[in-house]
Amino acid sequence: MWQHTSEQFRDYYMLSFSARIPIYRRRKLNPEMNQAVEELNRSRREYESQVQTAYFDVRNQYIAADTASQMLKIYREGLIPQALATYQAGLASYQTGTLNFESLFSTFMDVLNFDGEYWKTLMEHETALARIEQITGVPLN
């Protein structure tokens, strides 16, 4: 820059420049960097926690569905046919007069109870499968 002064002083030129020297930058950035690192670590822990929660939820629902499936097989192949056969044999005995009504009614109630438990177990099985679909987002066919 050139500057004209009065006649009694000589004119002069001036040169100036500026530069930023990051002397204090590290002190300013360290807390911000530490905060960003902590937020990243917190996010990772939350993600891992959600993954573990989803894994255990799917595992628990799978165990519930598998257990219910085994119980359904027991009801279908064993308990209900056996209870029906007992009821039919009791009905034949009742018709011939060798079995009282109370025993016949008891075998009939057994059939109804097993049938009700079968449908309850089927509901638990289907609910577990629906929860697995909900958690994973994958349709089970």
Secondary structure, DSSP 8 states (H G I E B T S, - for coil): -EE---TTS--EE---------SSHHHHHHHHHHHHHHHHHHHHHHHHHHHHHHHHHHHHHHHHHHHHHHHHHHIIIIIHHHHHHHHHHHHHHHHHTSS-HHHHHHHHHHHHHHHHHHHHHHHHHHHHHHHHHHHH-----
